[in-house]
Amino acid sequence: MEPPQTPAAEAAEATLAVDSPEQMQELGRRLAKLLRPGDLVMLTGELGAGKTTLTRGLGEGLGVRGAVTSPTFVIARVHPSLTGGPALVHVDAYRLGGGLDEMEDLDLDVSLPDSVVVVEWGDGKVEDLTDDRLHLLIHRVAGDTDDDRRTVVLRGIGARWTGEDLELV
């Protein structure tokens, strides 16, 4: 009998506990070590869950120029690398209602091969950009009184993430 194979759709998964904004930012710095040009990272979580804080850590880990802040009103910001690595394209799709058609004006398909593209609120909007993506789901811990504790589920989807041990992040 052959061992069960991991479906191509979900190649890797890990669940992590994060207890503070500082830890969320540190998670982003650690995660940046896994990322390479062409990676699409989708961030899902309610308002104030820590998506931009995590992206700030990604920017620090990737060594990019400029302060990583929420691009809610400009929709997308490009942060060029200061170290010869990939640029960080940070997108906030919250105000965009449509799917990939509405996202085409951002030219993400052009940016993707040479950059790390991080999309907040991208569910149902950017999945068709690539078969491979890292999807992070950020949830507040139920009943948490200090409001800083989160559970982060990292889900690698597609062949790019096959064999990646996301538990090591």
C-alpha positions as CSV (number, residue, x, y, z in Angstrom):
1,M,0.0,0.0,0.0
2,E,1.4,3.4,-1.0
3,P,1.5,6.2,1.6
4,P,-1.0,9.0,1.1
5,Q,0.2,11.8,-1.1
6,T,-0.2,15.5,-0.3
7,P,-2.6,17.0,-2.8
8,A,-1.0,19.5,-5.1
9,A,-3.6,22.1,-4.0
10,E,-2.3,22.2,-0.5
11,A,1.4,21.3,-0.2
12,A,2.2,22.5,3.3
13,E,0.4,23.8,6.4
14,A,1.3,25.0,9.9
15,T,-0.6,26.7,12.7
16,L,1.3,29.2,14.9
17,A,0.4,31.1,18.1
18,V,1.3,34.8,18.1
19,D,1.0,36.7,21.4
20,S,1.8,40.3,20.5
21,P,2.3,42.7,17.6
22,E,6.0,42.4,18.1
23,Q,5.8,38.6,17.6
24,M,3.6,39.1,14.5
25,Q,6.3,41.4,13.1
26,E,9.0,38.8,14.0
27,L,6.9,36.1,12.2
28,G,7.1,38.3,9.1
29,R,10.9,38.6,9.4
30,R,11.2,34.9,9.7
31,L,8.8,34.2,6.9
32,A,10.8,36.5,4.6
33,K,13.7,34.0,4.7
34,L,11.5,31.5,2.8
35,L,10.2,33.9,0.2
36,R,11.7,34.4,-3.3
37,P,10.8,36.4,-6.4
38,G,7.5,35.2,-7.9
39,D,5.9,34.4,-4.5
40,L,2.3,35.5,-3.9
41,V,1.3,35.8,-0.2
42,M,-2.4,36.3,0.6
43,L,-3.3,37.6,4.0
44,T,-6.8,37.0,5.4
45,G,-8.1,38.3,8.7
46,E,-10.5,40.8,10.1
47,L,-9.7,44.5,10.5
48,G,-6.9,44.9,13.1
49,A,-5.9,41.3,12.9
50,G,-2.2,42.1,12.2
51,K,-1.9,41.8,8.4
52,T,0.0,45.0,8.0
53,T,2.1,44.3,11.0
54,L,3.1,41.0,9.6
55,T,3.9,42.7,6.2
56,R,6.0,45.2,8.0
57,G,8.1,42.3,9.3
58,L,8.3,40.8,5.8
59,G,9.6,44.2,4.5
60,E,12.3,44.2,7.2
61,G,13.2,40.6,6.5
62,L,13.4,41.3,2.7
63,G,15.5,44.5,3.3
64,V,13.2,46.8,1.3
65,R,13.1,50.6,1.2
66,G,10.4,52.6,2.8
67,A,8.1,52.3,5.7
68,V,5.6,49.5,5.2
69,T,2.2,50.9,6.1
70,S,-1.3,50.0,5.1
71,P,-1.9,50.9,1.4
72,T,-5.7,51.1,1.9
73,F,-6.1,54.4,0.0
74,V,-3.4,53.9,-2.6
75,I,-4.3,50.2,-3.1
76,A,-0.7,49.2,-3.8
77,R,2.8,50.2,-2.8
78,V,6.1,49.0,-4.3
79,H,9.1,48.8,-1.9
80,P,12.3,48.2,-3.8
81,S,15.0,46.1,-2.3
82,L,18.0,47.7,-0.7
83,T,19.9,44.4,-0.7
84,G,19.6,43.1,-4.3
85,G,16.7,40.9,-3.4
86,P,13.1,41.0,-4.7
87,A,10.9,44.1,-4.3
88,L,7.9,43.9,-2.0
89,V,4.6,44.8,-3.7
90,H,2.1,45.4,-0.9
91,V,-1.6,45.4,-2.0
92,D,-4.7,46.2,0.1
93,A,-7.7,44.8,-1.9
94,Y,-10.2,45.8,0.8
95,R,-11.9,48.5,-1.3
96,L,-11.8,46.5,-4.5
97,G,-15.0,44.6,-5.1
98,G,-14.3,42.6,-8.2
99,G,-12.1,39.6,-8.9
100,L,-9.0,39.5,-11.0
101,D,-10.5,41.7,-13.7
102,E,-10.5,44.7,-11.3
103,M,-7.0,43.8,-10.1
104,E,-5.6,43.9,-13.6
105,D,-5.1,47.7,-13.5
106,L,-2.5,47.1,-10.8
107,D,-0.4,45.0,-13.2
108,L,0.3,42.4,-10.5
109,D,0.9,39.8,-13.2
110,V,3.8,41.9,-14.5
111,S,5.2,42.5,-11.0
112,L,4.9,39.0,-9.7
113,P,7.9,37.2,-11.5
114,D,10.4,39.7,-10.0
115,S,8.8,40.6,-6.7
116,V,7.2,39.2,-3.6
117,V,3.6,40.2,-3.8
118,V,1.6,40.5,-0.6
119,V,-2.2,41.0,-0.9
120,E,-4.4,41.8,2.1
121,W,-8.0,41.0,1.5
122,G,-7.2,39.1,-1.7
123,D,-9.6,36.2,-1.2
124,G,-11.6,35.6,-4.4
125,K,-9.5,38.3,-6.2
126,V,-6.0,37.1,-6.9
127,E,-6.0,33.3,-6.8
128,D,-5.8,33.2,-10.6
129,L,-2.5,35.0,-10.7
130,T,-0.6,31.8,-10.0
131,D,-1.1,28.2,-9.1
132,D,1.3,28.7,-6.2
133,R,0.7,30.9,-3.2
134,L,1.1,31.1,0.5
135,H,-2.1,31.9,2.3
136,L,-2.0,33.2,5.8
137,L,-5.2,33.2,7.9
138,I,-5.0,35.3,11.0
139,H,-7.6,34.8,13.7
140,R,-8.0,36.5,17.1
141,V,-7.9,34.0,19.9
142,A,-11.5,33.5,21.1
143,G,-12.1,34.9,24.6
144,D,-8.8,36.7,24.7
145,T,-9.1,39.7,27.0
146,D,-5.9,41.5,26.0
147,D,-6.8,41.3,22.2
148,D,-3.2,40.7,21.2
149,R,-3.2,36.9,20.8
150,R,-3.6,35.4,17.4
151,T,-3.6,32.1,15.7
152,V,-1.9,32.2,12.3
153,V,-2.5,29.4,9.8
154,L,0.1,29.2,7.1
155,R,-1.1,27.2,4.1
156,G,1.2,26.7,1.1
157,I,-0.7,26.0,-2.0
158,G,0.8,24.5,-5.2
159,A,4.0,22.8,-6.2
160,R,6.2,25.8,-5.0
161,W,5.3,24.9,-1.4
162,T,5.7,21.1,-1.6
163,G,8.4,20.1,0.7
164,E,8.5,23.4,2.6
165,D,8.3,22.9,6.4
166,L,6.2,25.8,7.4
167,E,6.4,24.6,11.1
168,L,10.0,25.9,11.1
169,V,8.9,29.5,10.6
